[in-house]
Amino acid sequence: MKTASKVYTALIFVFLFAPIAILLVFSFNEAKSLSVFSGFSLKWYTELFHDDATLQSVRNTLLLAVAAMVISTVMGTAASVGIQRLRSRWLRTALNTATDIPMTNPDIITGISLMLMFVFAGRLFGLANSLSFWTMLIAHVTFCLPYVILQVLPRLRQMDPSLPEAAMDLGCTPLRAFFKVTVPEIMPGVLTGAIMAFTMSLDDFVISYFTAGAGFQTLPIRIYNMTKKTVTPKMYALATIIFFVILALLLISNLTDRDEKKK
C-alpha cells in the first residue's frame, strides 16, 4: 500500500507540474518548436523586453493587482474585525454567507453581472465610456475581498480578546489598541490575504474581459487576443518570470506562517 500511495502521489505531481516544466524548459529554446529543444538561448527573454505592447499590458496588470490588493486588504481586514465583533450569531452567519458568494459564484456570472451594472450606471450618469480601469478595479476588489476575509477572520478568532482590553485599561484609545495589539496579532493572516488577493487579481481573465475598457488591456486579455493568431515563445518567457514571482510570494507566505507557529 505504501508503494502504491507513493506512485499515486508521484503521478499526481507529474500531472500537475509537467506542463509548467515544459513551459520553463522551452522558454529557453533557441527555436520556436515545442517538440524539439534545439539549444539553450535567452533569445525570447530579450525579445520580450523589446515588446512594448506586452510590457505595457504587464504594467497595467501589476498596477491593477497592486491597487486591488491594497484596497481589498484594508477593506477585508476592517470587515473581518466588524464581523468578529457582531453579537448576533444569525447576522454573523448571514454576512459570512454573503462573503462566500463571490468565491462560489462562477466567474462568468460575476463578470456579466458586473458589466451590466457598470453599463447601467454609466448610462444613468451619462458617461461616454461605461467601462474603464476603475470598473476593472472595482470588479477585482469585489472578488479579492472574500479571500482576505477568509484569511483574517481565523486569526481574529484565535487571538485572545483580553489583549486589546488590557491595552485600553493601560491608557490606549480603541484605535491605538487596534494598531498596537490587534494588527500585530493578525498580521500573518493579513499578509497571506494580501498575497492571495494579488495573485487572484494577477491571474484573472474572465471578469477582466467583461469589465475592461477599450484603453486598458491586462496581460491575460492580451494573451487571449494573441491566441487568435499565434502565441510566440516570448509568452513562455513571460510566464516563466511570473511563475517564479508567484513562487517567491508563496514561499514568503509559508515562511511567515511557519515563524508564527514557532512563536
Residue pairs with C-beta under 8 A, 6 or more apart in sequence:
20 243
22 34
23 236
23 239
23 240
23 243
24 240
24 243
25 37
26 34
26 37
26 233
26 236
27 44
27 45
27 233
27 236
27 237
27 239
27 240
28 40
28 41
28 42
28 44
29 37
29 38
29 39
29 40
29 41
29 44
29 233
30 38
30 39
30 40
30 41
30 43
31 38
31 39
32 232
32 233
44 232
44 233
44 234
44 236
44 237
45 237
47 232
47 234
47 237
48 54
48 55
48 234
48 237
48 238
49 55
51 234
53 222
54 219
54 222
54 234
54 238
56 217
57 217
57 218
57 219
57 221
57 222
58 219
58 238
60 216
60 217
60 218
60 219
61 202
61 218
61 219
61 220
62 202
64 133
64 136
64 137
64 140
64 201
64 218
65 140
65 198
65 201
65 202
66 198
67 137
67 140
68 137
68 140
68 141
68 144
68 197
68 198
68 201
69 144
69 194
69 197
69 198
69 201
70 194
71 137
71 141
72 140
72 141
72 144
72 145
72 147
72 148
72 193
72 197
73 148
73 190
73 193
73 194
73 197
75 141
75 145
75 148
76 144
76 145
76 146
76 147
76 148
76 149
76 152
76 193
76 197
77 148
77 152
77 186
77 190
77 193
79 99
79 145
79 149
80 148
80 149
80 152
80 153
80 156
80 186
81 156
81 178
81 182
83 92
83 95
83 96
83 99
83 149
83 153
84 153
84 156
84 157
86 92
86 95
99 145
99 146
99 149
99 150
100 146
101 146
102 110
102 142
102 143
102 145
102 146
103 143
103 146
103 147
103 150
107 143
107 204
107 206
107 207
108 206
108 210
110 139
110 142
110 143
110 206
110 207
111 139
111 206
111 207
111 208
111 209
111 210
111 211
112 210
114 135
114 138
114 139
114 142
114 207
114 210
114 211
115 131
115 210
115 211
118 130
118 131
118 135
118 138
118 211
119 130
119 131
121 127
121 130
122 129
122 130
122 131
123 130
129 213
129 214
131 211
131 212
131 213
131 214
132 213
132 215
132 216
133 213
133 216
135 211
135 212
135 213
136 208
136 211
136 212
136 213
136 216
136 218
138 211
139 207
139 208
139 211
140 201
140 204
140 207
140 208
143 200
143 204
143 207
144 196
144 197
144 200
144 201
145 197
147 193
147 196
147 197
147 200
148 190
148 193
148 194
148 196
148 197
149 193
150 193
151 189
151 190
151 192
151 193
151 196
152 186
152 189
152 190
152 193
153 189
154 189
155 185
155 186
155 188
155 189
155 190
156 182
156 186
156 189
159 182
159 185
159 186
163 181
163 182
163 185
164 174
164 177
164 178
164 181
164 182
167 176
167 177
167 180
167 181
168 174
168 177
172 180
172 181
183 190
188 256
188 257
188 260
191 252
191 253
191 256
192 253
192 256
192 257
195 249
195 250
195 252
195 253
198 249
199 246
199 249
202 242
202 246
203 220
204 220
205 220
205 221
205 224
208 218
208 220
208 221
209 220
209 221
209 224
212 218
212 221
217 225
219 238
223 231
223 235
226 232
226 235
